[in-house]
Amino acid sequence: MLVLSRKEGEKLLIGDDIVLTINRISGNRVAIGIEAPRQVRVVRGELERHEVSAGGDSSVAAAVNDTNIAVASKPHA
């Protein structure tokens, strides 16, 4: 896992077409903006875990240790 420190307004680039922007930091909460192509699936980690247990796409990693994370994956071709 890559761990980065970012300040408000700073961006992270993933590949050629995904941009994460740190919009706001307040206490222990961070608001993140996600720019990605429409075909890229973006799901909060706790929701992905529910989909996997309900028979959803298990090829996407679920949240670990109940941390709220966003998971992005491209649909299978």
N, CA, C and O atoms as a Maestro MAE file, in Angstrom:
{
 s_m_m2io_version
 :::
 2.0.0
}

f_m_ct {
 s_m_title
 :::
 protein
 m_atom[308] {
  # First column is atom index #
  i_m_mmod_type
  r_m_x_coord
  r_m_y_coord
  r_m_z_coord
  i_m_residue_number
  s_m_chain_name
  s_m_pdb_residue_name
  s_m_pdb_atom_name
  i_m_atomic_number
  :::
  1 25 0.846 -1.174 0.000 1 A "MET " " N  " 7
  2 3 0.000 0.000 0.000 1 A "MET " " CA " 6
  3 2 0.892 1.238 0.000 1 A "MET " " C  " 6
  4 15 1.855 1.319 0.763 1 A "MET " " O  " 8
  5 25 0.575 2.174 -0.837 2 A "LEU " " N  " 7
  6 3 1.269 3.455 -0.889 2 A "LEU " " CA " 6
  7 2 0.520 4.425 0.013 2 A "LEU " " C  " 6
  8 15 -0.693 4.582 -0.123 2 A "LEU " " O  " 8
  9 25 1.225 5.075 0.930 3 A "VAL " " N  " 7
  10 3 0.616 6.052 1.835 3 A "VAL " " CA " 6
  11 2 1.239 7.404 1.537 3 A "VAL " " C  " 6
  12 15 2.461 7.550 1.569 3 A "VAL " " O  " 8
  13 25 0.399 8.397 1.246 4 A "LEU " " N  " 7
  14 3 0.863 9.739 0.895 4 A "LEU " " CA " 6
  15 2 0.248 10.769 1.818 4 A "LEU " " C  " 6
  16 15 -0.864 10.585 2.314 4 A "LEU " " O  " 8
  17 25 0.963 11.844 2.047 5 A "SER " " N  " 7
  18 3 0.419 12.987 2.782 5 A "SER " " CA " 6
  19 2 0.065 14.057 1.762 5 A "SER " " C  " 6
  20 15 0.864 14.347 0.871 5 A "SER " " O  " 8
  21 25 -1.105 14.642 1.876 6 A "ARG " " N  " 7
  22 3 -1.557 15.682 0.970 6 A "ARG " " CA " 6
  23 2 -2.190 16.791 1.785 6 A "ARG " " C  " 6
  24 15 -2.692 16.548 2.882 6 A "ARG " " O  " 8
  25 25 -2.171 18.005 1.260 7 A "LYS " " N  " 7
  26 3 -2.836 19.149 1.869 7 A "LYS " " CA " 6
  27 2 -4.091 19.458 1.072 7 A "LYS " " C  " 6
  28 15 -4.270 18.972 -0.045 7 A "LYS " " O  " 8
  29 25 -4.963 20.278 1.662 8 A "GLU " " N  " 7
  30 3 -6.173 20.682 0.950 8 A "GLU " " CA " 6
  31 2 -5.804 21.285 -0.393 8 A "GLU " " C  " 6
  32 15 -4.853 22.059 -0.502 8 A "GLU " " O  " 8
  33 25 -6.571 20.917 -1.417 9 A "GLY " " N  " 7
  34 3 -6.359 21.442 -2.759 9 A "GLY " " CA " 6
  35 2 -5.366 20.645 -3.585 9 A "GLY " " C  " 6
  36 15 -5.311 20.806 -4.804 9 A "GLY " " O  " 8
  37 25 -4.580 19.786 -2.944 10 A "GLU " " N  " 7
  38 3 -3.605 18.996 -3.689 10 A "GLU " " CA " 6
  39 2 -4.288 17.798 -4.335 10 A "GLU " " C  " 6
  40 15 -5.343 17.350 -3.886 10 A "GLU " " O  " 8
  41 25 -3.666 17.286 -5.401 11 A "LYS " " N  " 7
  42 3 -4.265 16.219 -6.200 11 A "LYS " " CA " 6
  43 2 -3.367 14.993 -6.226 11 A "LYS " " C  " 6
  44 15 -2.159 15.078 -6.007 11 A "LYS " " O  " 8
  45 25 -3.985 13.858 -6.499 12 A "LEU " " N  " 7
  46 3 -3.296 12.602 -6.766 12 A "LEU " " CA " 6
  47 2 -3.756 12.122 -8.122 12 A "LEU " " C  " 6
  48 15 -4.952 12.145 -8.411 12 A "LEU " " O  " 8
  49 25 -2.839 11.691 -8.954 13 A "LEU " " N  " 7
  50 3 -3.185 11.180 -10.271 13 A "LEU " " CA " 6
  51 2 -3.010 9.668 -10.257 13 A "LEU " " C  " 6
  52 15 -1.981 9.162 -9.810 13 A "LEU " " O  " 8
  53 25 -4.010 8.950 -10.744 14 A "ILE " " N  " 7
  54 3 -3.955 7.497 -10.853 14 A "ILE " " CA " 6
  55 2 -4.100 7.160 -12.333 14 A "ILE " " C  " 6
  56 15 -5.140 7.412 -12.943 14 A "ILE " " O  " 8
  57 25 -3.057 6.595 -12.889 15 A "GLY " " N  " 7
  58 3 -3.066 6.326 -14.324 15 A "GLY " " CA " 6
  59 2 -3.165 7.625 -15.097 15 A "GLY " " C  " 6
  60 15 -2.706 8.675 -14.648 15 A "GLY " " O  " 8
  61 25 -3.778 7.531 -16.274 16 A "ASP " " N  " 7
  62 3 -3.904 8.701 -17.145 16 A "ASP " " CA " 6
  63 2 -5.223 9.432 -16.996 16 A "ASP " " C  " 6
  64 15 -5.367 10.552 -17.485 16 A "ASP " " O  " 8
  65 25 -6.205 8.806 -16.316 17 A "ASP " " N  " 7
  66 3 -7.550 9.389 -16.373 17 A "ASP " " CA " 6
  67 2 -8.295 9.449 -15.048 17 A "ASP " " C  " 6
  68 15 -9.506 9.672 -15.045 17 A "ASP " " O  " 8
  69 25 -7.612 9.259 -13.919 18 A "ILE " " N  " 7
  70 3 -8.269 9.363 -12.615 18 A "ILE " " CA " 6
  71 2 -7.520 10.398 -11.782 18 A "ILE " " C  " 6
  72 15 -6.300 10.328 -11.631 18 A "ILE " " O  " 8
  73 25 -8.277 11.367 -11.240 19 A "VAL " " N  " 7
  74 3 -7.696 12.420 -10.411 19 A "VAL " " CA " 6
  75 2 -8.450 12.458 -9.089 19 A "VAL " " C  " 6
  76 15 -9.677 12.564 -9.069 19 A "VAL " " O  " 8
  77 25 -7.711 12.371 -7.981 20 A "LEU " " N  " 7
  78 3 -8.276 12.531 -6.643 20 A "LEU " " CA " 6
  79 2 -7.839 13.885 -6.128 20 A "LEU " " C  " 6
  80 15 -6.655 14.216 -6.196 20 A "LEU " " O  " 8
  81 25 -8.776 14.682 -5.609 21 A "THR " " N  " 7
  82 3 -8.465 16.000 -5.075 21 A "THR " " CA " 6
  83 2 -8.864 16.036 -3.611 21 A "THR " " C  " 6
  84 15 -9.982 15.657 -3.262 21 A "THR " " O  " 8
  85 25 -7.956 16.489 -2.746 22 A "ILE " " N  " 7
  86 3 -8.282 16.655 -1.333 22 A "ILE " " CA " 6
  87 2 -9.043 17.978 -1.227 22 A "ILE " " C  " 6
  88 15 -8.449 19.052 -1.332 22 A "ILE " " O  " 8
  89 25 -10.342 17.896 -1.022 23 A "ASN " " N  " 7
  90 3 -11.180 19.095 -0.998 23 A "ASN " " CA " 6
  91 2 -11.179 19.789 0.356 23 A "ASN " " C  " 6
  92 15 -11.099 21.015 0.433 23 A "ASN " " O  " 8
  93 25 -11.269 18.987 1.440 24 A "ARG " " N  " 7
  94 3 -11.399 19.594 2.766 24 A "ARG " " CA " 6
  95 2 -10.881 18.611 3.804 24 A "ARG " " C  " 6
  96 15 -11.100 17.404 3.700 24 A "ARG " " O  " 8
  97 25 -10.192 19.146 4.806 25 A "ILE " " N  " 7
  98 3 -9.743 18.344 5.941 25 A "ILE " " CA " 6
  99 2 -10.315 19.019 7.183 25 A "ILE " " C  " 6
  100 15 -10.083 20.205 7.415 25 A "ILE " " O  " 8
  101 25 -11.060 18.258 7.977 26 A "SER " " N  " 7
  102 3 -11.681 18.802 9.176 26 A "SER " " CA " 6
  103 2 -11.588 17.748 10.274 26 A "SER " " C  " 6
  104 15 -12.297 16.742 10.240 26 A "SER " " O  " 8
  105 25 -10.717 17.983 11.239 27 A "GLY " " N  " 7
  106 3 -10.529 16.993 12.304 27 A "GLY " " CA " 6
  107 2 -9.985 15.705 11.719 27 A "GLY " " C  " 6
  108 15 -8.945 15.706 11.061 27 A "GLY " " O  " 8
  109 25 -10.688 14.605 11.958 28 A "ASN " " N  " 7
  110 3 -10.242 13.312 11.425 28 A "ASN " " CA " 6
  111 2 -10.993 12.908 10.159 28 A "ASN " " C  " 6
  112 15 -11.003 11.734 9.789 28 A "ASN " " O  " 8
  113 25 -11.623 13.881 9.494 29 A "ARG " " N  " 7
  114 3 -12.376 13.603 8.267 29 A "ARG " " CA " 6
  115 2 -11.747 14.318 7.090 29 A "ARG " " C  " 6
  116 15 -11.278 15.450 7.203 29 A "ARG " " O  " 8
  117 25 -11.748 13.638 5.965 30 A "VAL " " N  " 7
  118 3 -11.199 14.199 4.728 30 A "VAL " " CA " 6
  119 2 -12.251 14.080 3.641 30 A "VAL " " C  " 6
  120 15 -12.816 13.005 3.441 30 A "VAL " " O  " 8
  121 25 -12.523 15.167 2.939 31 A "ALA " " N  " 7
  122 3 -13.435 15.143 1.794 31 A "ALA " " CA " 6
  123 2 -12.583 15.033 0.538 31 A "ALA " " C  " 6
  124 15 -11.698 15.855 0.302 31 A "ALA " " O  " 8
  125 25 -12.858 14.010 -0.265 32 A "ILE " " N  " 7
  126 3 -12.063 13.740 -1.458 32 A "ILE " " CA " 6
  127 2 -12.951 13.844 -2.688 32 A "ILE " " C  " 6
  128 15 -14.031 13.256 -2.731 32 A "ILE " " O  " 8
  129 25 -12.496 14.590 -3.687 33 A "GLY " " N  " 7
  130 3 -13.179 14.649 -4.978 33 A "GLY " " CA " 6
  131 2 -12.538 13.632 -5.912 33 A "GLY " " C  " 6
  132 15 -11.316 13.482 -5.933 33 A "GLY " " O  " 8
  133 25 -13.367 12.932 -6.683 34 A "ILE " " N  " 7
  134 3 -12.867 11.901 -7.593 34 A "ILE " " CA " 6
  135 2 -13.328 12.229 -9.002 34 A "ILE " " C  " 6
  136 15 -14.526 12.335 -9.266 34 A "ILE " " O  " 8
  137 25 -12.364 12.390 -9.911 35 A "GLU " " N  " 7
  138 3 -12.665 12.576 -11.329 35 A "GLU " " CA " 6
  139 2 -12.203 11.321 -12.051 35 A "GLU " " C  " 6
  140 15 -11.016 10.995 -12.048 35 A "GLU " " O  " 8
  141 25 -13.142 10.621 -12.666 36 A "ALA " " N  " 7
  142 3 -12.820 9.374 -13.364 36 A "ALA " " CA " 6
  143 2 -13.797 9.190 -14.512 36 A "ALA " " C  " 6
  144 15 -14.900 9.736 -14.480 36 A "ALA " " O  " 8
  145 25 -13.408 8.430 -15.524 37 A "PRO " " N  " 7
  146 3 -14.328 8.139 -16.615 37 A "PRO " " CA " 6
  147 2 -15.573 7.419 -16.086 37 A "PRO " " C  " 6
  148 15 -15.513 6.720 -15.075 37 A "PRO " " O  " 8
  149 25 -16.681 7.596 -16.770 38 A "ARG " " N  " 7
  150 3 -17.945 7.006 -16.315 38 A "ARG " " CA " 6
  151 2 -17.880 5.490 -16.175 38 A "ARG " " C  " 6
  152 15 -18.585 4.921 -15.341 38 A "ARG " " O  " 8
  153 25 -17.054 4.829 -16.970 39 A "GLN " " N  " 7
  154 3 -17.000 3.374 -16.915 39 A "GLN " " CA " 6
  155 2 -16.188 2.855 -15.719 39 A "GLN " " C  " 6
  156 15 -16.171 1.650 -15.470 39 A "GLN " " O  " 8
  157 25 -15.521 3.740 -14.980 40 A "VAL " " N  " 7
  158 3 -14.759 3.333 -13.802 40 A "VAL " " CA " 6
  159 2 -15.701 3.289 -12.606 40 A "VAL " " C  " 6
  160 15 -16.359 4.278 -12.281 40 A "VAL " " O  " 8
  161 25 -15.756 2.155 -11.971 41 A "ARG " " N  " 7
  162 3 -16.641 1.943 -10.818 41 A "ARG " " CA " 6
  163 2 -15.956 2.495 -9.570 41 A "ARG " " C  " 6
  164 15 -14.819 2.123 -9.278 41 A "ARG " " O  " 8
  165 25 -16.634 3.380 -8.829 42 A "VAL " " N  " 7
  166 3 -16.107 3.952 -7.591 42 A "VAL " " CA " 6
  167 2 -17.120 3.654 -6.491 42 A "VAL " " C  " 6
  168 15 -18.271 4.087 -6.561 42 A "VAL " " O  " 8
  169 25 -16.682 2.907 -5.470 43 A "VAL " " N  " 7
  170 3 -17.592 2.458 -4.406 43 A "VAL " " CA " 6
  171 2 -16.897 2.638 -3.064 43 A "VAL " " C  " 6
  172 15 -15.709 2.345 -2.935 43 A "VAL " " O  " 8
  173 25 -17.636 3.124 -2.057 44 A "ARG " " N  " 7
  174 3 -17.083 3.174 -0.698 44 A "ARG " " CA " 6
  175 2 -16.816 1.752 -0.224 44 A "ARG " " C  " 6
  176 15 -17.588 0.839 -0.520 44 A "ARG " " O  " 8
  177 25 -15.732 1.566 0.506 45 A "GLY " " N  " 7
  178 3 -15.296 0.244 0.932 45 A "GLY " " CA " 6
  179 2 -16.351 -0.549 1.675 45 A "GLY " " C  " 6
  180 15 -16.500 -1.746 1.433 45 A "GLY " " O  " 8
  181 25 -17.090 0.090 2.580 46 A "GLU " " N  " 7
  182 3 -18.084 -0.651 3.357 46 A "GLU " " CA " 6
  183 2 -19.245 -1.131 2.485 46 A "GLU " " C  " 6
  184 15 -19.889 -2.126 2.817 46 A "GLU " " O  " 8
  185 25 -19.518 -0.452 1.391 47 A "LEU " " N  " 7
  186 3 -20.570 -0.905 0.483 47 A "LEU " " CA " 6
  187 2 -20.078 -2.043 -0.392 47 A "LEU " " C  " 6
  188 15 -20.840 -2.956 -0.708 47 A "LEU " " O  " 8
  189 25 -18.819 -2.000 -0.783 48 A "GLU " " N  " 7
  190 3 -18.240 -3.069 -1.589 48 A "GLU " " CA " 6
  191 2 -18.258 -4.382 -0.822 48 A "GLU " " C  " 6
  192 15 -18.566 -5.428 -1.393 48 A "GLU " " O  " 8
  193 25 -17.932 -4.337 0.456 49 A "ARG " " N  " 7
  194 3 -17.948 -5.536 1.288 49 A "ARG " " CA " 6
  195 2 -19.347 -6.158 1.269 49 A "ARG " " C  " 6
  196 15 -19.481 -7.379 1.198 49 A "ARG " " O  " 8
  197 25 -20.381 -5.328 1.332 50 A "HIS " " N  " 7
  198 3 -21.761 -5.809 1.296 50 A "HIS " " CA " 6
  199 2 -22.048 -6.480 -0.034 50 A "HIS " " C  " 6
  200 15 -22.657 -7.549 -0.067 50 A "HIS " " O  " 8
  201 25 -21.613 -5.862 -1.148 51 A "GLU " " N  " 7
  202 3 -21.848 -6.440 -2.472 51 A "GLU " " CA " 6
  203 2 -21.144 -7.773 -2.626 51 A "GLU " " C  " 6
  204 15 -21.701 -8.707 -3.202 51 A "GLU " " O  " 8
  205 25 -19.912 -7.873 -2.112 52 A "VAL " " N  " 7
  206 3 -19.161 -9.124 -2.214 52 A "VAL " " CA " 6
  207 2 -19.883 -10.217 -1.451 52 A "VAL " " C  " 6
  208 15 -20.019 -11.332 -1.954 52 A "VAL " " O  " 8
  209 25 -20.354 -9.915 -0.230 53 A "SER " " N  " 7
  210 3 -21.032 -10.935 0.559 53 A "SER " " CA " 6
  211 2 -22.389 -11.292 -0.033 53 A "SER " " C  " 6
  212 15 -22.924 -12.366 0.242 53 A "SER " " O  " 8
  213 25 -22.948 -10.396 -0.845 54 A "ALA " " N  " 7
  214 3 -24.243 -10.661 -1.473 54 A "ALA " " CA " 6
  215 2 -24.072 -11.265 -2.863 54 A "ALA " " C  " 6
  216 15 -25.037 -11.372 -3.620 54 A "ALA " " O  " 8
  217 25 -22.829 -11.664 -3.202 55 A "GLY " " N  " 7
  218 3 -22.604 -12.300 -4.495 55 A "GLY " " CA " 6
  219 2 -22.186 -11.345 -5.582 55 A "GLY " " C  " 6
  220 15 -22.253 -11.693 -6.760 55 A "GLY " " O  " 8
  221 25 -21.754 -10.145 -5.223 56 A "GLY " " N  " 7
  222 3 -21.308 -9.175 -6.212 56 A "GLY " " CA " 6
  223 2 -19.934 -9.522 -6.733 56 A "GLY " " C  " 6
  224 15 -19.456 -10.640 -6.535 56 A "GLY " " O  " 8
  225 25 -19.296 -8.582 -7.395 57 A "ASP " " N  " 7
  226 3 -17.987 -8.770 -8.003 57 A "ASP " " CA " 6
  227 2 -16.913 -8.864 -6.923 57 A "ASP " " C  " 6
  228 15 -16.558 -7.852 -6.320 57 A "ASP " " O  " 8
  229 25 -16.401 -10.042 -6.674 58 A "SER " " N  " 7
  230 3 -15.411 -10.227 -5.622 58 A "SER " " CA " 6
  231 2 -14.001 -9.923 -6.100 58 A "SER " " C  " 6
  232 15 -13.054 -10.070 -5.328 58 A "SER " " O  " 8
  233 25 -13.831 -9.498 -7.363 59 A "SER " " N  " 7
  234 3 -12.495 -9.197 -7.859 59 A "SER " " CA " 6
  235 2 -11.989 -7.854 -7.346 59 A "SER " " C  " 6
  236 15 -10.821 -7.521 -7.547 59 A "SER " " O  " 8
  237 25 -12.845 -7.080 -6.690 60 A "VAL " " N  " 7
  238 3 -12.451 -5.785 -6.157 60 A "VAL " " CA " 6
  239 2 -12.215 -5.939 -4.663 60 A "VAL " " C  " 6
  240 15 -13.040 -6.522 -3.958 60 A "VAL " " O  " 8
  241 25 -11.095 -5.421 -4.177 61 A "ALA " " N  " 7
  242 3 -10.766 -5.544 -2.757 61 A "ALA " " CA " 6
  243 2 -11.765 -4.772 -1.912 61 A "ALA " " C  " 6
  244 15 -12.182 -3.675 -2.282 61 A "ALA " " O  " 8
  245 25 -12.145 -5.338 -0.789 62 A "ALA " " N  " 7
  246 3 -13.067 -4.682 0.137 62 A "ALA " " CA " 6
  247 2 -12.269 -3.935 1.194 62 A "ALA " " C  " 6
  248 15 -11.045 -4.051 1.258 62 A "ALA " " O  " 8
  249 25 -12.967 -3.170 2.021 63 A "ALA " " N  " 7
  250 3 -12.310 -2.404 3.074 63 A "ALA " " CA " 6
  251 2 -11.677 -3.343 4.091 63 A "ALA " " C  " 6
  252 15 -12.154 -4.455 4.316 63 A "ALA " " O  " 8
  253 25 -10.595 -2.873 4.698 64 A "VAL " " N  " 7
  254 3 -9.900 -3.651 5.704 64 A "VAL " " CA " 6
  255 2 -10.033 -2.929 7.035 64 A "VAL " " C  " 6
  256 15 -9.907 -1.706 7.091 64 A "VAL " " O  " 8
  257 25 -10.286 -3.666 8.097 65 A "ASN " " N  " 7
  258 3 -10.378 -3.105 9.445 65 A "ASN " " CA " 6
  259 2 -11.425 -1.994 9.548 65 A "ASN " " C  " 6
  260 15 -11.207 -1.014 10.261 65 A "ASN " " O  " 8
  261 25 -12.529 -2.123 8.868 66 A "ASP " " N  " 7
  262 3 -13.644 -1.179 8.928 66 A "ASP " " CA " 6
  263 2 -13.260 0.268 8.624 66 A "ASP " " C  " 6
  264 15 -13.904 1.192 9.120 66 A "ASP " " O  " 8
  265 25 -12.230 0.472 7.826 67 A "THR " " N  " 7
  266 3 -11.840 1.809 7.404 67 A "THR " " CA " 6
  267 2 -12.698 2.204 6.216 67 A "THR " " C  " 6
  268 15 -12.910 1.398 5.310 67 A "THR " " O  " 8
  269 25 -13.194 3.431 6.210 68 A "ASN " " N  " 7
  270 3 -13.972 3.909 5.068 68 A "ASN " " CA " 6
  271 2 -13.011 4.294 3.962 68 A "ASN " " C  " 6
  272 15 -12.304 5.296 4.067 68 A "ASN " " O  " 8
  273 25 -12.984 3.502 2.903 69 A "ILE " " N  " 7
  274 3 -12.116 3.785 1.771 69 A "ILE " " CA " 6
  275 2 -12.939 3.753 0.502 69 A "ILE " " C  " 6
  276 15 -14.017 3.159 0.473 69 A "ILE " " O  " 8
  277 25 -12.446 4.380 -0.537 70 A "ALA " " N  " 7
  278 3 -13.092 4.302 -1.841 70 A "ALA " " CA " 6
  279 2 -12.337 3.281 -2.669 70 A "ALA " " C  " 6
  280 15 -11.108 3.218 -2.636 70 A "ALA " " O  " 8
  281 25 -13.076 2.497 -3.401 71 A "VAL " " N  " 7
  282 3 -12.466 1.471 -4.253 71 A "VAL " " CA " 6
  283 2 -12.876 1.766 -5.675 71 A "VAL " " C  " 6
  284 15 -14.063 1.921 -5.960 71 A "VAL " " O  " 8
  285 25 -11.912 1.844 -6.569 72 A "ALA " " N  " 7
  286 3 -12.199 2.090 -7.982 72 A "ALA " " CA " 6
  287 2 -11.711 0.906 -8.798 72 A "ALA " " C  " 6
  288 15 -10.604 0.410 -8.589 72 A "ALA " " O  " 8
  289 25 -12.535 0.459 -9.717 73 A "SER " " N  " 7
  290 3 -12.111 -0.633 -10.585 73 A "SER " " CA " 6
  291 2 -12.750 -0.435 -11.937 73 A "SER " " C  " 6
  292 15 -13.800 0.195 -12.059 73 A "SER " " O  " 8
  293 25 -12.104 -0.980 -12.954 74 A "LYS " " N  " 7
  294 3 -12.686 -0.928 -14.285 74 A "LYS " " CA " 6
  295 2 -13.512 -2.197 -14.489 74 A "LYS " " C  " 6
  296 15 -13.080 -3.276 -14.084 74 A "LYS " " O  " 8
  297 25 -14.687 -2.095 -15.106 75 A "PRO " " N  " 7
  298 3 -15.514 -3.269 -15.323 75 A "PRO " " CA " 6
  299 2 -14.791 -4.289 -16.209 75 A "PRO " " C  " 6
  300 15 -13.959 -3.931 -17.042 75 A "PRO " " O  " 8
  301 25 -15.127 -5.550 -16.010 76 A "HIS " " N  " 7
  302 3 -14.532 -6.597 -16.840 76 A "HIS " " CA " 6
  303 2 -15.013 -6.443 -18.273 76 A "HIS " " C  " 6
  304 15 -16.170 -6.095 -18.509 76 A "HIS " " O  " 8
  305 25 -14.140 -6.699 -19.217 77 A "ALA " " N  " 7
  306 3 -14.491 -6.549 -20.643 77 A "ALA " " CA " 6
  307 2 -15.321 -7.710 -21.126 77 A "ALA " " C  " 6
  308 15 -15.705 -7.751 -22.295 77 A "ALA " " O  " 8
  :::
 }
 m_bond[307] {
  # First column is bond index #
  i_m_from
  i_m_to
  i_m_order
  :::
  1 1 2 1
  2 2 3 1
  3 3 4 2
  4 3 5 1
  5 5 6 1
  6 6 7 1
  7 7 8 2
  8 7 9 1
  9 9 10 1
  10 10 11 1
  11 11 12 2
  12 11 13 1
  13 13 14 1
  14 14 15 1
  15 15 16 2
  16 15 17 1
  17 17 18 1
  18 18 19 1
  19 19 20 2
  20 19 21 1
  21 21 22 1
  22 22 23 1
  23 23 24 2
  24 23 25 1
  25 25 26 1
  26 26 27 1
  27 27 28 2
  28 27 29 1
  29 29 30 1
  30 30 31 1
  31 31 32 2
  32 31 33 1
  33 33 34 1
  34 34 35 1
  35 35 36 2
  36 35 37 1
  37 37 38 1
  38 38 39 1
  39 39 40 2
  40 39 41 1
  41 41 42 1
  42 42 43 1
  43 43 44 2
  44 43 45 1
  45 45 46 1
  46 46 47 1
  47 47 48 2
  48 47 49 1
  49 49 50 1
  50 50 51 1
  51 51 52 2
  52 51 53 1
  53 53 54 1
  54 54 55 1
  55 55 56 2
  56 55 57 1
  57 57 58 1
  58 58 59 1
  59 59 60 2
  60 59 61 1
  61 61 62 1
  62 62 63 1
  63 63 64 2
  64 63 65 1
  65 65 66 1
  66 66 67 1
  67 67 68 2
  68 67 69 1
  69 69 70 1
  70 70 71 1
  71 71 72 2
  72 71 73 1
  73 73 74 1
  74 74 75 1
  75 75 76 2
  76 75 77 1
  77 77 78 1
  78 78 79 1
  79 79 80 2
  80 79 81 1
  81 81 82 1
  82 82 83 1
  83 83 84 2
  84 83 85 1
  85 85 86 1
  86 86 87 1
  87 87 88 2
  88 87 89 1
  89 89 90 1
  90 90 91 1
  91 91 92 2
  92 91 93 1
  93 93 94 1
  94 94 95 1
  95 95 96 2
  96 95 97 1
  97 97 98 1
  98 98 99 1
  99 99 100 2
  100 99 101 1
  101 101 102 1
  102 102 103 1
  103 103 104 2
  104 103 105 1
  105 105 106 1
  106 106 107 1
  107 107 108 2
  108 107 109 1
  109 109 110 1
  110 110 111 1
  111 111 112 2
  112 111 113 1
  113 113 114 1
  114 114 115 1
  115 115 116 2
  116 115 117 1
  117 117 118 1
  118 118 119 1
  119 119 120 2
  120 119 121 1
  121 121 122 1
  122 122 123 1
  123 123 124 2
  124 123 125 1
  125 125 126 1
  126 126 127 1
  127 127 128 2
  128 127 129 1
  129 129 130 1
  130 130 131 1
  131 131 132 2
  132 131 133 1
  133 133 134 1
  134 134 135 1
  135 135 136 2
  136 135 137 1
  137 137 138 1
  138 138 139 1
  139 139 140 2
  140 139 141 1
  141 141 142 1
  142 142 143 1
  143 143 144 2
  144 143 145 1
  145 145 146 1
  146 146 147 1
  147 147 148 2
  148 147 149 1
  149 149 150 1
  150 150 151 1
  151 151 152 2
  152 151 153 1
  153 153 154 1
  154 154 155 1
  155 155 156 2
  156 155 157 1
  157 157 158 1
  158 158 159 1
  159 159 160 2
  160 159 161 1
  161 161 162 1
  162 162 163 1
  163 163 164 2
  164 163 165 1
  165 165 166 1
  166 166 167 1
  167 167 168 2
  168 167 169 1
  169 169 170 1
  170 170 171 1
  171 171 172 2
  172 171 173 1
  173 173 174 1
  174 174 175 1
  175 175 176 2
  176 175 177 1
  177 177 178 1
  178 178 179 1
  179 179 180 2
  180 179 181 1
  181 181 182 1
  182 182 183 1
  183 183 184 2
  184 183 185 1
  185 185 186 1
  186 186 187 1
  187 187 188 2
  188 187 189 1
  189 189 190 1
  190 190 191 1
  191 191 192 2
  192 191 193 1
  193 193 194 1
  194 194 195 1
  195 195 196 2
  196 195 197 1
  197 197 198 1
  198 198 199 1
  199 199 200 2
  200 199 201 1
  201 201 202 1
  202 202 203 1
  203 203 204 2
  204 203 205 1
  205 205 206 1
  206 206 207 1
  207 207 208 2
  208 207 209 1
  209 209 210 1
  210 210 211 1
  211 211 212 2
  212 211 213 1
  213 213 214 1
  214 214 215 1
  215 215 216 2
  216 215 217 1
  217 217 218 1
  218 218 219 1
  219 219 220 2
  220 219 221 1
  221 221 222 1
  222 222 223 1
  223 223 224 2
  224 223 225 1
  225 225 226 1
  226 226 227 1
  227 227 228 2
  228 227 229 1
  229 229 230 1
  230 230 231 1
  231 231 232 2
  232 231 233 1
  233 233 234 1
  234 234 235 1
  235 235 236 2
  236 235 237 1
  237 237 238 1
  238 238 239 1
  239 239 240 2
  240 239 241 1
  241 241 242 1
  242 242 243 1
  243 243 244 2
  244 243 245 1
  245 245 246 1
  246 246 247 1
  247 247 248 2
  248 247 249 1
  249 249 250 1
  250 250 251 1
  251 251 252 2
  252 251 253 1
  253 253 254 1
  254 254 255 1
  255 255 256 2
  256 255 257 1
  257 257 258 1
  258 258 259 1
  259 259 260 2
  260 259 261 1
  261 261 262 1
  262 262 263 1
  263 263 264 2
  264 263 265 1
  265 265 266 1
  266 266 267 1
  267 267 268 2
  268 267 269 1
  269 269 270 1
  270 270 271 1
  271 271 272 2
  272 271 273 1
  273 273 274 1
  274 274 275 1
  275 275 276 2
  276 275 277 1
  277 277 278 1
  278 278 279 1
  279 279 280 2
  280 279 281 1
  281 281 282 1
  282 282 283 1
  283 283 284 2
  284 283 285 1
  285 285 286 1
  286 286 287 1
  287 287 288 2
  288 287 289 1
  289 289 290 1
  290 290 291 1
  291 291 292 2
  292 291 293 1
  293 293 294 1
  294 294 295 1
  295 295 296 2
  296 295 297 1
  297 297 298 1
  298 298 299 1
  299 299 300 2
  300 299 301 1
  301 301 302 1
  302 302 303 1
  303 303 304 2
  304 303 305 1
  305 305 306 1
  306 306 307 1
  307 307 308 2
  :::
 }
}
